[in-house]
Amino acid sequence: MHNSLINKYNIAGPRYTSYPTVPYWDDASFSLKLWKASLKKSFDESNSKEGISLYIHLPFCESLCTFCGCNKRITKQHNVESPYINAVLKEWYLYLELLNEKPIIKELHLGGGTPTFFSPENLTTLIKGILRTSKLTENYEFSFEGHPNNTTKAHLQALYDVGFRRVSYGVQDYNETVQKAIHRIQPFENVKQATIMAREVGYTSVGHDIIFGLPFQTIAHVEQTILKTKELLPDRLAFYSYAHVPWIKGNGQRGFCDADLPSAELKRQQYELGKRLLAEVGYHEIGMDHFALQTDSLYQSMQMGKLHRNFMGYTASKTQAMIGLGVSSISDSWYGFSQNVKGIEEYYNLLKDNIIPVFRGHILNEEDLIIRKHILNLMCQFKTSWTSNSLYFNELPDVLVKLKEMEADGLLHIASNEINVTKKGQPFVRNICMAFDLLLQRKQPNTQLFSMTV
């Protein structure tokens, strides 16, 4: 890839797990009442047809990884587990009262933090509490994020017994210098053992997360990590750029100097090398930053044009409604977004008063919904069109003018009523989506809100 293109398009931009992006949510006109109405509307429309998705945020970690941008609470005290699980179930019961009909669950994902901080018994209590009050779709998918250092066979078995078949392990990088810088020491042997154990228990999809652009990381480190990954052949991979956003995450991402980070050019070389090595062993690129073997549901979903993207990243199937439980979780009704409070004590206090613990959100207007569809199409299918009037919007001619330069650079093709992203343009899909982002166009931020696109 030409360095001139990298230099030209390496600007701060959203990852588009939602539109509008969180900094552009209209909190002023948002209310819990409006959020409840938007979720109820969505649920009534879609529950019987496709079911819902559930995301549960489990925030506790025993130590801080300095690359991490997630909401977490660092503690070694495991007596925090039961009160938190009781609170999450209380939040779920408040949603059940609102929905007034048994939810049919299609997807359930445990994220964090470190879900495997919790004991197998407590995780079982949590999932059984949810399953007792809901139904499951025929092809439901339960997944969780496991830490290779503390995911035990008991964790894997307990979650398998309540329906989990997919686990994703955070690998990041196998080099010791890089691991020390990000405070995440986990030898290859630990990842190997956790991967083998999952397969022995019966998990049908094991994923690894690998990050490039980490402090002190070289081309050789990325190559070594991917060659080791090839030994284990996980079913799917997230291979993505480290999002350096210390202004948002406070001291957690200040465990190293900015000068220790690879340049944009080196990051792109790391990405290109990684992509080539993964392709050689049979991985297919899925959307942006994701790779899967042909046997994995993510690849099959892409082939069928059913790939979806939400706050959890790419998913193999779509649900119109996604409920987020736990501190900082984000919910999506399609017509609106809401985010829970981030403090654990505040979360507990609101639930004590029988209040769904939402503190901000956004209700989408007609324009938002149209732009959202275009951005989803671009992120999931690398193309979008406006053949139907429902996808046309007044500023579209201006957007196409903005994209002309990208077309001249070979990143996309513009036809009479559609856009197709080229192979060359796929790494720049975030930049292409930014041309559609009317809220970003109208109000450029004064300070940096997003990580760099490269």
ROVEX-646208 format. One record per residue (C-alpha): residue number from 1; y, z, x; residue in one letter. Coordinates in steps of 0.1 Angstrom, whole numbers, plus 5000, padded with zeros to 4 digits. Example, Ala and Ser with C-alpha at 12.3 -4.5 7.8 and 13.67 -1.06 7.14 Angstrom:
BEGIN
+-----+------+------+------+---------+
: num :    Y :    Z :    X : residuo :
+-----+------+------+------+---------+
:   1 : 4955 : 5078 : 5123 :       A :
:   2 : 4989 : 5071 : 5137 :       S :
+-----+------+------+------+---------+
//
This chain:
BEGIN
+-----+------+------+------+---------+
: num :    Y :    Z :    X : residuo :
+-----+------+------+------+---------+
:   1 : 5000 : 5000 : 5000 :       M :
:   2 : 5034 : 4991 : 5013 :       H :
:   3 : 5055 : 5020 : 5026 :       N :
:   4 : 5086 : 5004 : 5012 :       S :
:   5 : 5072 : 5008 : 4976 :       L :
:   6 : 5063 : 5045 : 4984 :       I :
:   7 : 5098 : 5052 : 4996 :       N :
:   8 : 5113 : 5034 : 4967 :       K :
:   9 : 5093 : 5051 : 4939 :       Y :
:  10 : 5087 : 5085 : 4954 :       N :
:  11 : 5110 : 5104 : 4931 :       I :
:  12 : 5106 : 5136 : 4911 :       A :
:  13 : 5089 : 5129 : 4878 :       G :
:  14 : 5067 : 5145 : 4851 :       P :
:  15 : 5029 : 5143 : 4850 :       R :
:  16 : 5030 : 5135 : 4813 :       Y :
:  17 : 5005 : 5159 : 4800 :       T :
:  18 : 5029 : 5159 : 4770 :       S :
:  19 : 5058 : 5140 : 4756 :       Y :
:  20 : 5084 : 5154 : 4753 :       P :
:  21 : 5078 : 5172 : 4786 :       T :
:  22 : 5083 : 5209 : 4785 :       V :
:  23 : 5118 : 5210 : 4801 :       P :
:  24 : 5130 : 5187 : 4772 :       Y :
:  25 : 5116 : 5207 : 4744 :       W :
:  26 : 5142 : 5215 : 4717 :       D :
:  27 : 5137 : 5253 : 4716 :       D :
:  28 : 5169 : 5258 : 4696 :       A :
:  29 : 5156 : 5242 : 4665 :       S :
:  30 : 5120 : 5255 : 4670 :       F :
:  31 : 5106 : 5284 : 4650 :       S :
:  32 : 5072 : 5301 : 4646 :       L :
:  33 : 5074 : 5291 : 4609 :       K :
:  34 : 5078 : 5254 : 4618 :       L :
:  35 : 5050 : 5256 : 4643 :       W :
:  36 : 5026 : 5271 : 4618 :       K :
:  37 : 5035 : 5244 : 4592 :       A :
:  38 : 5029 : 5216 : 4617 :       S :
:  39 : 4996 : 5230 : 4628 :       L :
:  40 : 4984 : 5236 : 4592 :       K :
:  41 : 4994 : 5200 : 4583 :       K :
:  42 : 4975 : 5186 : 4613 :       S :
:  43 : 4945 : 5208 : 4607 :       F :
:  44 : 4942 : 5198 : 4571 :       D :
:  45 : 4944 : 5161 : 4581 :       E :
:  46 : 4919 : 5162 : 4610 :       S :
:  47 : 4896 : 5192 : 4609 :       N :
:  48 : 4869 : 5176 : 4587 :       S :
:  49 : 4872 : 5142 : 4605 :       K :
:  50 : 4872 : 5151 : 4642 :       E :
:  51 : 4874 : 5189 : 4646 :       G :
:  52 : 4898 : 5207 : 4669 :       I :
:  53 : 4901 : 5216 : 4706 :       S :
:  54 : 4904 : 5252 : 4719 :       L :
:  55 : 4919 : 5261 : 4752 :       Y :
:  56 : 4916 : 5298 : 4763 :       I :
:  57 : 4937 : 5310 : 4792 :       H :
:  58 : 4921 : 5338 : 4813 :       L :
:  59 : 4948 : 5348 : 4837 :       P :
:  60 : 4933 : 5373 : 4861 :       F :
:  61 : 4925 : 5366 : 4898 :       C :
:  62 : 4915 : 5389 : 4925 :       E :
:  63 : 4937 : 5372 : 4951 :       S :
:  64 : 4966 : 5348 : 4951 :       L :
:  65 : 4961 : 5311 : 4961 :       C :
:  66 : 4995 : 5299 : 4973 :       T :
:  67 : 4990 : 5263 : 4961 :       F :
:  68 : 4985 : 5274 : 4925 :       C :
:  69 : 5011 : 5267 : 4898 :       G :
:  70 : 4992 : 5285 : 4870 :       C :
:  71 : 5002 : 5316 : 4851 :       N :
:  72 : 4981 : 5344 : 4867 :       K :
:  73 : 4979 : 5382 : 4872 :       R :
:  74 : 4965 : 5394 : 4905 :       I :
:  75 : 4943 : 5425 : 4902 :       T :
:  76 : 4910 : 5439 : 4914 :       K :
:  77 : 4908 : 5462 : 4884 :       Q :
:  78 : 4881 : 5448 : 4860 :       H :
:  79 : 4889 : 5473 : 4833 :       N :
:  80 : 4915 : 5447 : 4822 :       V :
:  81 : 4888 : 5425 : 4808 :       E :
:  82 : 4878 : 5441 : 4775 :       S :
:  83 : 4914 : 5446 : 4762 :       P :
:  84 : 4923 : 5411 : 4770 :       Y :
:  85 : 4893 : 5396 : 4753 :       I :
:  86 : 4899 : 5417 : 4722 :       N :
:  87 : 4935 : 5404 : 4722 :       A :
:  88 : 4924 : 5368 : 4725 :       V :
:  89 : 4900 : 5373 : 4695 :       L :
:  90 : 4928 : 5389 : 4675 :       K :
:  91 : 4950 : 5359 : 4682 :       E :
:  92 : 4921 : 5336 : 4670 :       W :
:  93 : 4917 : 5357 : 4638 :       Y :
:  94 : 4955 : 5353 : 4631 :       L :
:  95 : 4951 : 5315 : 4634 :       Y :
:  96 : 4920 : 5317 : 4611 :       L :
:  97 : 4941 : 5334 : 4584 :       E :
:  98 : 4967 : 5306 : 4587 :       L :
:  99 : 4942 : 5277 : 4586 :       L :
: 100 : 4923 : 5293 : 4557 :       N :
: 101 : 4892 : 5271 : 4564 :       E :
: 102 : 4865 : 5273 : 4590 :       K :
: 103 : 4876 : 5253 : 4621 :       P :
: 104 : 4851 : 5227 : 4634 :       I :
: 105 : 4853 : 5229 : 4672 :       I :
: 106 : 4849 : 5197 : 4692 :       K :
: 107 : 4861 : 5209 : 4726 :       E :
: 108 : 4865 : 5243 : 4741 :       L :
: 109 : 4878 : 5250 : 4777 :       H :
: 110 : 4882 : 5282 : 4796 :       L :
: 111 : 4910 : 5279 : 4822 :       G :
: 112 : 4930 : 5303 : 4843 :       G :
: 113 : 4935 : 5323 : 4865 :       G :
: 114 : 4899 : 5327 : 4873 :       T :
: 115 : 4876 : 5326 : 4842 :       P :
: 116 : 4847 : 5339 : 4864 :       T :
: 117 : 4868 : 5370 : 4872 :       F :
: 118 : 4854 : 5382 : 4838 :       F :
: 119 : 4818 : 5395 : 4836 :       S :
: 120 : 4791 : 5373 : 4820 :       P :
: 121 : 4788 : 5399 : 4792 :       E :
: 122 : 4825 : 5398 : 4784 :       N :
: 123 : 4826 : 5360 : 4784 :       L :
: 124 : 4797 : 5360 : 4760 :       T :
: 125 : 4815 : 5384 : 4737 :       T :
: 126 : 4845 : 5361 : 4737 :       L :
: 127 : 4826 : 5329 : 4729 :       I :
: 128 : 4803 : 5345 : 4703 :       K :
: 129 : 4834 : 5360 : 4686 :       G :
: 130 : 4848 : 5325 : 4682 :       I :
: 131 : 4815 : 5308 : 4673 :       L :
: 132 : 4809 : 5334 : 4645 :       R :
: 133 : 4840 : 5322 : 4627 :       T :
: 134 : 4837 : 5284 : 4632 :       S :
: 135 : 4814 : 5254 : 4631 :       K :
: 136 : 4807 : 5229 : 4658 :       L :
: 137 : 4809 : 5191 : 4658 :       T :
: 138 : 4777 : 5172 : 4666 :       E :
: 139 : 4788 : 5162 : 4701 :       N :
: 140 : 4809 : 5193 : 4711 :       Y :
: 141 : 4818 : 5199 : 4747 :       E :
: 142 : 4823 : 5233 : 4762 :       F :
: 143 : 4837 : 5235 : 4798 :       S :
: 144 : 4850 : 5261 : 4822 :       F :
: 145 : 4868 : 5264 : 4855 :       E :
: 146 : 4846 : 5282 : 4880 :       G :
: 147 : 4856 : 5297 : 4914 :       H :
: 148 : 4829 : 5288 : 4939 :       P :
: 149 : 4832 : 5322 : 4956 :       N :
: 150 : 4825 : 5343 : 4925 :       N :
: 151 : 4806 : 5321 : 4900 :       T :
: 152 : 4772 : 5337 : 4898 :       T :
: 153 : 4739 : 5324 : 4883 :       K :
: 154 : 4744 : 5350 : 4856 :       A :
: 155 : 4779 : 5335 : 4847 :       H :
: 156 : 4764 : 5300 : 4845 :       L :
: 157 : 4734 : 5311 : 4825 :       Q :
: 158 : 4754 : 5333 : 4800 :       A :
: 159 : 4778 : 5304 : 4793 :       L :
: 160 : 4750 : 5279 : 4791 :       Y :
: 161 : 4734 : 5300 : 4765 :       D :
: 162 : 4765 : 5298 : 4743 :       V :
: 163 : 4768 : 5261 : 4746 :       G :
: 164 : 4786 : 5253 : 4779 :       F :
: 165 : 4774 : 5221 : 4797 :       R :
: 166 : 4803 : 5213 : 4820 :       R :
: 167 : 4818 : 5233 : 4849 :       V :
: 168 : 4846 : 5224 : 4872 :       S :
: 169 : 4850 : 5240 : 4907 :       Y :
: 170 : 4883 : 5242 : 4926 :       G :
: 171 : 4875 : 5229 : 4961 :       V :
: 172 : 4910 : 5218 : 4973 :       Q :
: 173 : 4900 : 5211 : 5010 :       D :
: 174 : 4872 : 5222 : 5033 :       Y :
: 175 : 4893 : 5226 : 5064 :       N :
: 176 : 4898 : 5262 : 5075 :       E :
: 177 : 4934 : 5258 : 5087 :       T :
: 178 : 4944 : 5244 : 5053 :       V :
: 179 : 4924 : 5270 : 5034 :       Q :
: 180 : 4941 : 5298 : 5053 :       K :
: 181 : 4976 : 5283 : 5045 :       A :
: 182 : 4968 : 5282 : 5008 :       I :
: 183 : 4949 : 5315 : 5009 :       H :
: 184 : 4918 : 5300 : 4995 :       R :
: 185 : 4889 : 5306 : 5019 :       I :
: 186 : 4857 : 5291 : 5005 :       Q :
: 187 : 4831 : 5275 : 5029 :       P :
: 188 : 4813 : 5244 : 5019 :       F :
: 189 : 4781 : 5264 : 5016 :       E :
: 190 : 4797 : 5284 : 4987 :       N :
: 191 : 4806 : 5252 : 4968 :       V :
: 192 : 4771 : 5237 : 4975 :       K :
: 193 : 4754 : 5268 : 4962 :       Q :
: 194 : 4776 : 5270 : 4931 :       A :
: 195 : 4770 : 5232 : 4924 :       T :
: 196 : 4732 : 5235 : 4929 :       I :
: 197 : 4730 : 5266 : 4907 :       M :
: 198 : 4749 : 5248 : 4878 :       A :
: 199 : 4725 : 5219 : 4879 :       R :
: 200 : 4694 : 5243 : 4881 :       E :
: 201 : 4707 : 5261 : 4850 :       V :
: 202 : 4710 : 5227 : 4832 :       G :
: 203 : 4747 : 5217 : 4833 :       Y :
: 204 : 4750 : 5180 : 4828 :       T :
: 205 : 4785 : 5176 : 4843 :       S :
: 206 : 4797 : 5193 : 4874 :       V :
: 207 : 4833 : 5186 : 4886 :       G :
: 208 : 4852 : 5193 : 4918 :       H :
: 209 : 4889 : 5195 : 4922 :       D :
: 210 : 4903 : 5181 : 4955 :       I :
: 211 : 4940 : 5182 : 4964 :       I :
: 212 : 4958 : 5160 : 4990 :       F :
: 213 : 4993 : 5167 : 5004 :       G :
: 214 : 4985 : 5204 : 5012 :       L :
: 215 : 5001 : 5222 : 5041 :       P :
: 216 : 4987 : 5212 : 5076 :       F :
: 217 : 4964 : 5187 : 5059 :       Q :
: 218 : 4957 : 5155 : 5079 :       T :
: 219 : 4939 : 5123 : 5072 :       I :
: 220 : 4909 : 5136 : 5090 :       A :
: 221 : 4908 : 5167 : 5067 :       H :
: 222 : 4908 : 5146 : 5036 :       V :
: 223 : 4880 : 5123 : 5050 :       E :
: 224 : 4859 : 5154 : 5060 :       Q :
: 225 : 4863 : 5169 : 5025 :       T :
: 226 : 4853 : 5137 : 5007 :       I :
: 227 : 4823 : 5131 : 5030 :       L :
: 228 : 4811 : 5166 : 5023 :       K :
: 229 : 4818 : 5160 : 4986 :       T :
: 230 : 4795 : 5129 : 4988 :       K :
: 231 : 4767 : 5152 : 4998 :       E :
: 232 : 4769 : 5170 : 4965 :       L :
: 233 : 4779 : 5140 : 4943 :       L :
: 234 : 4797 : 5159 : 4915 :       P :
: 235 : 4797 : 5140 : 4882 :       D :
: 236 : 4835 : 5139 : 4881 :       R :
: 237 : 4864 : 5146 : 4904 :       L :
: 238 : 4901 : 5154 : 4901 :       A :
: 239 : 4917 : 5141 : 4933 :       F :
: 240 : 4954 : 5147 : 4930 :       Y :
: 241 : 4986 : 5154 : 4948 :       S :
: 242 : 4997 : 5189 : 4955 :       Y :
: 243 : 5027 : 5197 : 4932 :       A :
: 244 : 5051 : 5216 : 4954 :       H :
: 245 : 5074 : 5233 : 4929 :       V :
: 246 : 5083 : 5267 : 4945 :       P :
: 247 : 5116 : 5268 : 4925 :       W :
: 248 : 5094 : 5273 : 4894 :       I :
: 249 : 5066 : 5294 : 4907 :       K :
: 250 : 5086 : 5319 : 4928 :       G :
: 251 : 5071 : 5333 : 4960 :       N :
: 252 : 5036 : 5321 : 4953 :       G :
: 253 : 5042 : 5287 : 4968 :       Q :
: 254 : 5063 : 5300 : 4997 :       R :
: 255 : 5033 : 5310 : 5019 :       G :
: 256 : 5042 : 5281 : 5042 :       F :
: 257 : 5073 : 5261 : 5052 :       C :
: 258 : 5083 : 5228 : 5036 :       D :
: 259 : 5079 : 5213 : 5072 :       A :
: 260 : 5042 : 5221 : 5071 :       D :
: 261 : 5037 : 5197 : 5042 :       L :
: 262 : 5026 : 5161 : 5049 :       P :
: 263 : 5052 : 5134 : 5045 :       S :
: 264 : 5052 : 5111 : 5014 :       A :
: 265 : 5038 : 5083 : 5036 :       E :
: 266 : 5010 : 5105 : 5049 :       L :
: 267 : 5002 : 5117 : 5014 :       K :
: 268 : 4998 : 5081 : 5002 :       R :
: 269 : 4975 : 5073 : 5031 :       Q :
: 270 : 4954 : 5104 : 5022 :       Q :
: 271 : 4952 : 5091 : 4986 :       Y :
: 272 : 4943 : 5056 : 4996 :       E :
: 273 : 4916 : 5067 : 5020 :       L :
: 274 : 4902 : 5091 : 4995 :       G :
: 275 : 4902 : 5065 : 4968 :       K :
: 276 : 4884 : 5040 : 4990 :       R :
: 277 : 4857 : 5066 : 5002 :       L :
: 278 : 4851 : 5076 : 4965 :       L :
: 279 : 4848 : 5040 : 4954 :       A :
: 280 : 4822 : 5033 : 4982 :       E :
: 281 : 4799 : 5060 : 4969 :       V :
: 282 : 4802 : 5049 : 4932 :       G :
: 283 : 4831 : 5068 : 4917 :       Y :
: 284 : 4853 : 5050 : 4892 :       H :
: 285 : 4890 : 5058 : 4889 :       E :
: 286 : 4899 : 5071 : 4855 :       I :
: 287 : 4935 : 5070 : 4845 :       G :
: 288 : 4956 : 5089 : 4871 :       M :
: 289 : 4940 : 5113 : 4896 :       D :
: 290 : 4906 : 5114 : 4880 :       H :
: 291 : 4873 : 5098 : 4892 :       F :
: 292 : 4838 : 5098 : 4876 :       A :
: 293 : 4803 : 5085 : 4881 :       L :
: 294 : 4791 : 5059 : 4855 :       Q :
: 295 : 4768 : 5085 : 4840 :       T :
: 296 : 4797 : 5109 : 4831 :       D :
: 297 : 4813 : 5110 : 4797 :       S :
: 298 : 4848 : 5106 : 4811 :       L :
: 299 : 4838 : 5071 : 4825 :       Y :
: 300 : 4821 : 5062 : 4793 :       Q :
: 301 : 4851 : 5073 : 4773 :       S :
: 302 : 4874 : 5051 : 4794 :       M :
: 303 : 4851 : 5021 : 4789 :       Q :
: 304 : 4852 : 5025 : 4751 :       M :
: 305 : 4890 : 5029 : 4752 :       G :
: 306 : 4887 : 5065 : 4739 :       K :
: 307 : 4902 : 5084 : 4769 :       L :
: 308 : 4927 : 5111 : 4759 :       H :
: 309 : 4953 : 5131 : 4778 :       R :
: 310 : 4967 : 5165 : 4769 :       N :
: 311 : 4977 : 5198 : 4786 :       F :
: 312 : 4942 : 5201 : 4801 :       M :
: 313 : 4945 : 5166 : 4818 :       G :
: 314 : 4921 : 5138 : 4808 :       Y :
: 315 : 4895 : 5145 : 4782 :       T :
: 316 : 4866 : 5123 : 4770 :       A :
: 317 : 4876 : 5126 : 4734 :       S :
: 318 : 4906 : 5132 : 4712 :       K :
: 319 : 4914 : 5158 : 4687 :       T :
: 320 : 4947 : 5158 : 4668 :       Q :
: 321 : 4950 : 5196 : 4669 :       A :
: 322 : 4945 : 5218 : 4700 :       M :
: 323 : 4950 : 5255 : 4698 :       I :
: 324 : 4958 : 5275 : 4730 :       G :
: 325 : 4948 : 5311 : 4731 :       L :
: 326 : 4959 : 5337 : 4756 :       G :
: 327 : 4990 : 5343 : 4777 :       V :
: 328 : 5011 : 5311 : 4785 :       S :
: 329 : 4987 : 5288 : 4766 :       S :
: 330 : 5001 : 5257 : 4751 :       I :
: 331 : 4990 : 5244 : 4717 :       S :
: 332 : 4995 : 5209 : 4703 :       D :
: 333 : 4994 : 5199 : 4667 :       S :
: 334 : 5004 : 5163 : 4675 :       W :
: 335 : 5035 : 5169 : 4654 :       Y :
: 336 : 5045 : 5199 : 4675 :       G :
: 337 : 5039 : 5220 : 4706 :       F :
: 338 : 5041 : 5257 : 4711 :       S :
: 339 : 5037 : 5280 : 4741 :       Q :
: 340 : 5026 : 5316 : 4741 :       N :
: 341 : 5045 : 5344 : 4759 :       V :
: 342 : 5037 : 5347 : 4796 :       K :
: 343 : 5037 : 5384 : 4800 :       G :
: 344 : 5004 : 5402 : 4792 :       I :
: 345 : 5021 : 5434 : 4778 :       E :
: 346 : 5044 : 5413 : 4755 :       E :
: 347 : 5014 : 5393 : 4744 :       Y :
: 348 : 4996 : 5426 : 4734 :       Y :
: 349 : 5026 : 5440 : 4716 :       N :
: 350 : 5031 : 5409 : 4694 :       L :
: 351 : 4994 : 5408 : 4685 :       L :
: 352 : 4996 : 5445 : 4676 :       K :
: 353 : 5022 : 5436 : 4650 :       D :
: 354 : 5000 : 5407 : 4638 :       N :
: 355 : 5024 : 5380 : 4651 :       I :
: 356 : 5011 : 5348 : 4667 :       I :
: 357 : 5025 : 5353 : 4702 :       P :
: 358 : 5045 : 5320 : 4705 :       V :
: 359 : 5079 : 5321 : 4723 :       F :
: 360 : 5090 : 5285 : 4725 :       R :
: 361 : 5080 : 5250 : 4714 :       G :
: 362 : 5091 : 5217 : 4701 :       H :
: 363 : 5087 : 5199 : 4667 :       I :
: 364 : 5085 : 5161 : 4673 :       L :
: 365 : 5108 : 5138 : 4654 :       N :
: 366 : 5099 : 5102 : 4645 :       E :
: 367 : 5112 : 5088 : 4678 :       E :
: 368 : 5093 : 5114 : 4699 :       D :
: 369 : 5060 : 5104 : 4681 :       L :
: 370 : 5065 : 5067 : 4689 :       I :
: 371 : 5074 : 5073 : 4726 :       I :
: 372 : 5045 : 5098 : 4728 :       R :
: 373 : 5020 : 5070 : 4718 :       K :
: 374 : 5034 : 5046 : 4744 :       H :
: 375 : 5032 : 5071 : 4772 :       I :
: 376 : 4996 : 5081 : 4762 :       L :
: 377 : 4986 : 5045 : 4761 :       N :
: 378 : 5000 : 5039 : 4796 :       L :
: 379 : 4985 : 5071 : 4810 :       M :
: 380 : 4950 : 5065 : 4794 :       C :
: 381 : 4947 : 5027 : 4792 :       Q :
: 382 : 4973 : 5014 : 4817 :       F :
: 383 : 4988 : 4993 : 4789 :       K :
: 384 : 5008 : 4996 : 4757 :       T :
: 385 : 5020 : 4972 : 4730 :       S :
: 386 : 5044 : 4971 : 4700 :       W :
: 387 : 5026 : 4945 : 4679 :       T :
: 388 : 5029 : 4968 : 4649 :       S :
: 389 : 5064 : 4978 : 4637 :       N :
: 390 : 5053 : 5014 : 4639 :       S :
: 391 : 5055 : 5013 : 4677 :       L :
: 392 : 5088 : 4995 : 4680 :       Y :
: 393 : 5119 : 5016 : 4687 :       F :
: 394 : 5156 : 5006 : 4691 :       N :
: 395 : 5158 : 5012 : 4729 :       E :
: 396 : 5128 : 4991 : 4737 :       L :
: 397 : 5148 : 4962 : 4750 :       P :
: 398 : 5166 : 4986 : 4774 :       D :
: 399 : 5133 : 5000 : 4786 :       V :
: 400 : 5120 : 4965 : 4793 :       L :
: 401 : 5151 : 4958 : 4814 :       V :
: 402 : 5144 : 4990 : 4834 :       K :
: 403 : 5109 : 4978 : 4840 :       L :
: 404 : 5119 : 4943 : 4853 :       K :
: 405 : 5123 : 4955 : 4889 :       E :
: 406 : 5088 : 4971 : 4887 :       M :
: 407 : 5075 : 4938 : 4874 :       E :
: 408 : 5091 : 4920 : 4904 :       A :
: 409 : 5074 : 4945 : 4927 :       D :
: 410 : 5040 : 4936 : 4911 :       G :
: 411 : 5034 : 4970 : 4894 :       L :
: 412 : 5031 : 4956 : 4858 :       L :
: 413 : 5032 : 4925 : 4837 :       H :
: 414 : 5055 : 4923 : 4806 :       I :
: 415 : 5044 : 4899 : 4778 :       A :
: 416 : 5061 : 4892 : 4745 :       S :
: 417 : 5049 : 4924 : 4729 :       N :
: 418 : 5029 : 4943 : 4755 :       E :
: 419 : 5029 : 4958 : 4790 :       I :
: 420 : 4999 : 4958 : 4813 :       N :
: 421 : 4999 : 4979 : 4845 :       V :
: 422 : 4984 : 4961 : 4875 :       T :
: 423 : 4959 : 4977 : 4900 :       K :
: 424 : 4988 : 4979 : 4924 :       K :
: 425 : 5009 : 4997 : 4898 :       G :
: 426 : 4984 : 5023 : 4888 :       Q :
: 427 : 4994 : 5049 : 4914 :       P :
: 428 : 5030 : 5045 : 4901 :       F :
: 429 : 5021 : 5050 : 4864 :       V :
: 430 : 5043 : 5081 : 4862 :       R :
: 431 : 5073 : 5060 : 4873 :       N :
: 432 : 5064 : 5034 : 4846 :       I :
: 433 : 5062 : 5062 : 4819 :       C :
: 434 : 5096 : 5075 : 4830 :       M :
: 435 : 5112 : 5042 : 4819 :       A :
: 436 : 5100 : 5051 : 4783 :       F :
: 437 : 5111 : 5087 : 4785 :       D :
: 438 : 5142 : 5085 : 4764 :       L :
: 439 : 5150 : 5122 : 4767 :       L :
: 440 : 5149 : 5120 : 4805 :       L :
: 441 : 5171 : 5088 : 4804 :       Q :
: 442 : 5197 : 5105 : 4782 :       R :
: 443 : 5199 : 5137 : 4802 :       K :
: 444 : 5190 : 5135 : 4839 :       Q :
: 445 : 5184 : 5170 : 4853 :       P :
: 446 : 5210 : 5185 : 4876 :       N :
: 447 : 5183 : 5204 : 4896 :       T :
: 448 : 5148 : 5193 : 4904 :       Q :
: 449 : 5124 : 5200 : 4875 :       L :
: 450 : 5093 : 5181 : 4885 :       F :
: 451 : 5071 : 5175 : 4915 :       S :
: 452 : 5074 : 5142 : 4934 :       M :
: 453 : 5055 : 5112 : 4920 :       T :
: 454 : 5038 : 5104 : 4953 :       V :
+-----+------+------+------+---------+
//
